[in-house]
Amino acid sequence: MSLVYRPARADDLAATDAMVVGSINELTVRHGFGPMAATSPPNFQLFSLEDDPDGLWVAEDDGEIAGFAWSSACGDIWFLAQLFVDPGRQGHGIGNTLLERTMQHARKSGAVHRALITFTFNRVSQGLYMRHGLFPKTPIYYLGAAREQVTKALPQSPLRAIEMDGSAATMEKLIKIDASALGVSREKHHRYLRSDSATTGVLLLAGSEAIGYSYLSAGGHIGPLAVTRPDFLRDAFATALRLAADRSVEKVSAFLPGTCESALALAVDQGMRITFPMLLMASPGYGGWTQYLPRNPGFM
Ligand SMILES: CC(C)(COP(=O)(O)OP(=O)(O)OC[C@H]1O[C@@H](n2cnc3c(N)ncnc32)[C@H](O)[C@@H]1OP(=O)(O)O)[C@@H](O)C(=O)NCCC(=O)NCCS
C-alpha cells in the first residue's frame, strides 16, 4: 500500500463520486436501510473545486481513490460536504488524516462556525468528528412520500411563489433572506443552482415582501429552503410541497431539521415517511437551524 494524500483534481471527481456512492451504500445497507445513493455527474464538486481548490482532498492508494474529503466556506460558515473512505480501507486512519487536511482549510477560511451532516447511525463518523471539535446538535430527517399521498388535503399555498430570474434585484433578495436565516451570503450557491437545469427556484412572497426562497429538483426534492423568520417556515414548506405536488414527479422529499417543528409536523401530517435519520454536527455555539432546510448532506 503506497498511500498519498493530495489536493483533488477535476479529473478525479468522477472516480471520487463512484467511491463515495459505494461507501454510502455499504454503510446504509449494513445498517438495514437499503441503498441511499446513486452516482451522478460531479457538477457541484467541480464548481467547488473551481471556487476554492483548497477544500478538496483525495487519499490515493496505488492509483486508486481510497478516500475523499470536500469542504467549502461561505462567509462565517465552513461546511464539510463529504468525508468518505473506501469500505475496504476504513479503520486505518485515512478518514482522520483527510479530516486534518480539511480542518486546515477551515482555519485558513477564517470561518467562525463549522458544520456537517452525517448519519445518525454511524458511530465511527460521529466519534471522529467529536475528536475534531464538532459535536452532535440537531437530528435531520430525510422524509419522503409518493406525490399523491402528499397532495391529499394539502392546504392551498399560503404564500405566493414567483420563479426566480437572474436579475441583480432577485439576488439581493436572496442575499437578504440568507442573512436572516443563516447569517451569511450564499450568492455563489444561488449562482450554481441557477445554472443547474434540473433545479428550479422560487421566491416566496407574503404580500409584496420576499420572505423566503425554495428550490425544487426535477425529481421532486425540496431544498435548500430559507425564510426570514422562524414563524414563516411552515407556510414556506407548505408552499414548496404544493409546488412539488403540482409537478409530474413520482415522489416528494426534503431534509427537515428537528428544530423546524412546524415543518416537520406538516410533513408527517401529509404522510411523509422518515427514510434516513441524519445528524447536524457543528462547532460549539452553532447548529440551531430554525429558518432553514438544507438541500442534502453534501449541499448545505
Ligand atoms: C467515517 C469515515 C470517513 C472514517 O474514516 P476511517 O478511515 O474509517 O476512520 P479512521 O480510521 O481515520 O478513524 C476512526 C476513528 O473513529 C473513531 N471511532 C470509531 N468507532 C468509534 C466509536 N464506536 N465511538 C467513538 N469513536 C469511534 C475513533 O476516533 C477512531 O480512531 P481510533 O481508532 O484511532 O481511535 C469512514 O469510516 C467512512 O467513510 N464511513 C462511511 C461513510 C461515512 O459515514 N462518512 C461520513 C459522512 S459525513
Ligand as a Chemical Component Dictionary entry (heavy atoms), coordinates in Angstrom:
data_LIG
# 
_chem_comp.id                   LIG 
_chem_comp.type                 NON-POLYMER 
_chem_comp.pdbx_formal_charge   0 
_chem_comp.three_letter_code    LIG 
# 
loop_
_chem_comp_atom.comp_id 
_chem_comp_atom.atom_id 
_chem_comp_atom.alt_atom_id 
_chem_comp_atom.type_symbol 
_chem_comp_atom.charge 
_chem_comp_atom.model_Cartn_x 
_chem_comp_atom.model_Cartn_y 
_chem_comp_atom.model_Cartn_z 
_chem_comp_atom.pdbx_ordinal 
LIG C1  C1  C 0 -16.340 7.870  8.740  1  
LIG C2  C2  C 0 -15.102 7.553  7.914  2  
LIG C3  C3  C 0 -14.853 8.666  6.903  3  
LIG C4  C4  C 0 -13.889 7.491  8.854  4  
LIG O1  O1  O 0 -12.735 7.143  8.140  5  
LIG P1  P1  P 0 -11.802 5.914  8.626  6  
LIG O2  O2  O 0 -10.579 5.942  7.803  7  
LIG O3  O3  O 0 -12.616 4.681  8.657  8  
LIG O4  O4  O 0 -11.517 6.380  10.145 9  
LIG P2  P2  P 0 -10.139 6.443  10.915 10 
LIG O5  O5  O 0 -9.520  5.088  10.938 11 
LIG O6  O6  O 0 -9.311  7.559  10.418 12 
LIG O7  O7  O 0 -10.650 6.883  12.363 13 
LIG C5  C5  C 0 -11.559 6.128  13.073 14 
LIG C6  C6  C 0 -11.843 6.853  14.372 15 
LIG O8  O8  O 0 -13.244 6.924  14.596 16 
LIG C7  C7  C 0 -13.471 6.977  15.987 17 
LIG N1  N1  N 0 -14.366 5.895  16.358 18 
LIG C8  C8  C 0 -14.541 4.683  15.760 19 
LIG N2  N2  N 0 -15.507 3.984  16.386 20 
LIG C9  C9  C 0 -15.944 4.757  17.380 21 
LIG C10 C10 C 0 -16.946 4.593  18.384 22 
LIG N3  N3  N 0 -17.686 3.483  18.471 23 
LIG N4  N4  N 0 -17.134 5.603  19.264 24 
LIG C11 C11 C 0 -16.419 6.745  19.183 25 
LIG N5  N5  N 0 -15.457 6.947  18.267 26 
LIG C12 C12 C 0 -15.231 5.961  17.375 27 
LIG C13 C13 C 0 -12.138 6.827  16.684 28 
LIG O9  O9  O 0 -11.673 8.126  16.963 29 
LIG C14 C14 C 0 -11.298 6.171  15.597 30 
LIG O10 O10 O 0 -9.962  6.434  15.686 31 
LIG P3  P3  P 0 -9.004  5.430  16.565 32 
LIG O11 O11 O 0 -9.319  4.051  16.064 33 
LIG O12 O12 O 0 -7.627  5.916  16.225 34 
LIG O13 O13 O 0 -9.396  5.643  17.988 35 
LIG C15 C15 C 0 -15.240 6.194  7.170  36 
LIG O14 O14 O 0 -15.355 5.166  8.127  37 
LIG C16 C16 C 0 -16.412 6.146  6.217  38 
LIG O15 O15 O 0 -16.282 6.518  5.071  39 
LIG N6  N6  N 0 -17.564 5.643  6.700  40 
LIG C17 C17 C 0 -18.771 5.508  5.917  41 
LIG C18 C18 C 0 -19.330 6.814  5.437  42 
LIG C19 C19 C 0 -19.475 7.897  6.451  43 
LIG O16 O16 O 0 -20.197 7.782  7.426  44 
LIG N7  N7  N 0 -18.843 9.034  6.192  45 
LIG C20 C20 C 0 -19.038 10.241 6.947  46 
LIG C21 C21 C 0 -20.032 11.027 6.206  47 
LIG S1  S1  S 0 -20.356 12.579 6.918  48 
# 
loop_
_chem_comp_bond.comp_id 
_chem_comp_bond.atom_id_1 
_chem_comp_bond.atom_id_2 
_chem_comp_bond.value_order 
_chem_comp_bond.pdbx_ordinal 
LIG C1  C2  SING 1  
LIG C2  C3  SING 2  
LIG C2  C4  SING 3  
LIG C2  C15 SING 4  
LIG C4  O1  SING 5  
LIG O1  P1  SING 6  
LIG P1  O2  DOUB 7  
LIG P1  O3  SING 8  
LIG P1  O4  SING 9  
LIG O4  P2  SING 10 
LIG P2  O5  DOUB 11 
LIG P2  O6  SING 12 
LIG P2  O7  SING 13 
LIG O7  C5  SING 14 
LIG C5  C6  SING 15 
LIG C6  O8  SING 16 
LIG C6  C14 SING 17 
LIG O8  C7  SING 18 
LIG C7  N1  SING 19 
LIG C7  C13 SING 20 
LIG N1  C8  SING 21 
LIG N1  C12 SING 22 
LIG C8  N2  DOUB 23 
LIG N2  C9  SING 24 
LIG C9  C10 SING 25 
LIG C9  C12 DOUB 26 
LIG C10 N3  SING 27 
LIG C10 N4  DOUB 28 
LIG N4  C11 SING 29 
LIG C11 N5  DOUB 30 
LIG N5  C12 SING 31 
LIG C13 O9  SING 32 
LIG C13 C14 SING 33 
LIG C14 O10 SING 34 
LIG O10 P3  SING 35 
LIG P3  O11 DOUB 36 
LIG P3  O12 SING 37 
LIG P3  O13 SING 38 
LIG C15 O14 SING 39 
LIG C15 C16 SING 40 
LIG C16 O15 DOUB 41 
LIG C16 N6  SING 42 
LIG N6  C17 SING 43 
LIG C17 C18 SING 44 
LIG C18 C19 SING 45 
LIG C19 O16 DOUB 46 
LIG C19 N7  SING 47 
LIG N7  C20 SING 48 
LIG C20 C21 SING 49 
LIG C21 S1  SING 50 
# 
